[in-house]
Amino acid sequence: MKSFLPFALFLAGALAPSSFLPAQTPPAAPPPAHAPGPSIQFNTENYDFGKILAGDTVKYTFVATNTGDDTLDVTGAKASCACTVVGDDSSKKDWTPQKVAPGQTCRIHVEIVTERHSAQSIAKFVTVTSNDKARPTVNLQVHGRVWLPIEVNPGTALFNVLAGAPTPATQSLRILNLMETPLTLSDPRSNTNAFSAVLKTNVPGQVFELTITAAPLPQLAGSFAPAIVQGEISLKSSSTNMNPLKVPILETLYPQITVYPANLQMPPEPLPQAMTNHITIRGNSADLVLSGAAANFPGVELSLNVVRTNRQYYLSVVFPAGFDIRANPNAALSVSTADPAFPLLRIPVSPMQVFIRPAPVLPPKRTSVLPSSIVTGVPTNSL
């Protein structure tokens, strides 16, 4: 009997349920080690101001905390555009470098001046630099929607007009009131005689129609390049935010004949090798017939080619090696036309304008005066 007892005890221990065994729990993972040095952390890096009225100023202050164990040097805070002002707590208009102790904060104040007559989604950035090795540069964003109480569609009246056209050009713009209160508009006025306007009410207090007329303009004498004419229509408005209501106008006046480039510019030194230039001549109204390309200076080779019959031509100009534009004052190319209004097209040839940056002015060298004891080699105390 005694021989079976040890075996029975061994078997009972082997068959014992596992619930009676002590639980084996793995050791807890050590917390991540924090990198030594300064560390910058913001309350937010992306601020959405929602929706504001055009012309209002967006204001927000970012808070930067030093979560590290050494002094944080916030060396810069620079805006992405001139409409954004970045400052600190002291002035809120100018930013100065700041030192932030561990656990302390500094503030970056941002102001964005929105355009009074522009409705759009905007996103502005402020770049912050510091001595945080992990994040030396952080881009903060301020974004949102700018809305107008009065919508003008299209926002700018655009005209493409041929010089000397017999009839004026007109364009109609739709004006919509986006406010809850009725809108009153009146007295449209132009700041130039090139444009005039008539206002019509489609839905009282809500929808209006503004018809702008561009008066016929003659071609500028001697000009064969497009010209830009700008203007503006002002209307009296019952909206305090948009009074007066201003509608910009941009007119491109195309000559009857376009020459590009209208002035051929050459390097202001002798050419090391032959140079070929190309000039495009195009008729914008009636049929254009060209002939007799010539130059008032020697050595140049001219070739007039037809791209589109009676519409567009290609003038190739080959200058020989050694050609010096400075030796040919008042140089010009000419092309004859069959149009009695423009019998001769003149294309000036002039030297390029080269900008030379002035040399920096260095401060005069400082000369040291040696003591007399060193000059003569005699110790001072021996004199």
Secondary structure, DSSP 8 states (H G I E B T S, - for coil): -TTHHHHHHHHHHHTS-GGGS--------------SS--EEES-SEEEEEEEETT-EEEEEEEEEE-SSS-EEEEEEEESSTTEEEE-TTTSSS---EEE-TT-EEEEEEEEE--TT--EEEEEEEEEEES-SS-SEEEEEEEEEEE-SEEEESSSEEEEEETT-SS-EEEEEEEEE-SSS---EEEEEESSTTEEEEEEEEETTTEEEEEEEE------TT--S-EEEEEEEEEEES-GGGSSEEEEEEEEEE-SEEEESSSEEE-SS--SS-EEEEEEEEESSS---EEEEEESSSS-EEEEEEEETTTEEEEEEEE-TT--GGGSTT-EEEEEES-TTSSEEEEEEEE--------------------HHHHH---GGG-
